[in-house]
Amino acid sequence: AERGFDLEWNLSILEALRPLLGHWVAELNQVAAHVETIINMMQSSHELFEHACADLPILRQNLSRLKSRLHNIDESEKQAAEDGRDSIAKAMEYIPELLPESPPEAPKEKDMLRTFLHKAQLLLESCVETVLIGKLGSFEVPVAKPLGKLWTFPSDHPPIAAMLKLGENSIKVASWNVLNRNYYKYIDKDTQGLKGSEITMQHEAGTRESKIIEKIEEMLQNDFRILCLQECWPELLQQLGEALEERQPEVQMRCSGEDKNQEAILFHSDHVYFRERIHFHRAFRENSKKVVTEAHFKHAGMGLLRVVTTHLPGAPFGRARKEFADCIAGIVKGEKLPTVLLADLNFPEKAIQPLLLDHDLDVSFVPTPYPTNICQG
C-alpha cells in the first residue's frame, strides 16, 4: 500500500484484518511461535539448549497471563475463550514448571522434553487455527469476490484423493462431500458466494443428483477402489445404488444409517474384499445421529485394511473434535491394522492433529494442494 500498489485494495484488507491483529488469538500465536523457537534452539548446541531451558519459566508466565486475560472476554467470544483456556491449560502440562538445577544432559531426556514442547506448540496452534477460521468467516465484508457462475461443479466441496501404499502394493482412494440437498438453503442465501453457480442451476432443474452420480461413476471408472461420501441423503443413495447395480455391479456400497444426512463407503469388490465388519461409533454426545463409520477390508496384496469415514460436526468449539480424537484412538488401539481416514473433518489439519497426537497415535496427513471447501471468507 505504501508503494502505491493496489492502494485501495490493500488498505481495505488491512482494515478488515484490524480486529485480528489486535485480538488475543494473535498473542496466542506469538506464544506458540516462542515455543517453536525454543524447540529449534534445543536442537542446536548445548549452550543454546541451556538458554532455551532458561526461557521456559518466561513461557509459562506468558501463558498464565494470557489464560487469566481470557476470563474477561466479551460474551460473544465466550466459547472461543473457553477453548483458548483449555488449550493453554493442556499445553502447560507439557511445559516443565520447575527445571532441575541443571538442564537434562542425557539425549533421551532432551528428546522427551522436545517432544513435550512440540505437543504444547501444536495444541496452541490448534486453538489459533480454530479461532482464526471463525474470525475469517465473520467479516462484515467478504475478503474475496463471489465465484457465482464461475463455479461449475455440483458440490461446494471438491473431492480429495490419494494413492495408498503398503509395501509394494497400492490402491487409489478418495473422499467427497457431495453437499446434501437439505443444506442447499445456505447456497441460496449466498453465504459462500456460490449462488448462481452450477449448483444453483442443477438444483433448480432437478438434475444435481444425476450429475453427482456421474462424477462418482467417473471416479470409480478411473481405478478408485474405495470412495467415501459425506452429506448423502436417502434419495441420492437409492438412485446411486440403482445406477451402480445397472452399470457397475462390481461396486458395492455400505451406508451409515437411514438419516437424512449420512455417509457411504463404496468399494470395488473385484479388488478389495469386505470382511463383513462394519461398526457405527456414536462418538458425539451433542449429536446422537452422527456416527464414525469403521469398515474392514482385505486386499490381495496389501492384506487387511481399516477404513474410517465421518462428517465431523462443524461447530467450531465444544466437544466434537476431542470426542472424534478419542473415538479414533479407541478404534486404532483396539485392533492393530493399517488405517486410512477418508472423511470431512470440517477443520484443517492443525486443528485436528494435536488431539490425535495427544493419544500417541502415529498420524500423517496427505497434503492437499487446493481448498476442499469453497467459500469467500
Secondary structure, DSSP 8 states (H G I E B T S, - for coil): -TT-TTHHHHHHHHHHHHHHHTSHHHHHHHHHHHHHHHHHHHTS-HHHHHHHHHHHHHHHHHHHHHHHHTTS--GGGHHHHHHHHHHHHHHHTTS-SS--SS---SHHHHHHHHHHHHHHHHHHHHHHHHHHHHHHTT-SS-SS---GGG--SSSSS--EEEEEEETTEEEEEEEEE---GGGHHHHHTTSSS-TTSHHHHHHHHT-HHHHHHHHHHHHHHTTEEEEEEEEE-HHHHHHHHHHHHHH-TTEEEEES-SSSSEEEEEEETTTEEEEEEEEEE---TT-TT--EEEEEEEETTTEEEEEEE-B----SSSSHHHHHHHHHHHHHHHS---EEE--B-SS-HHHHHHHHHTTT--------SS-SS----
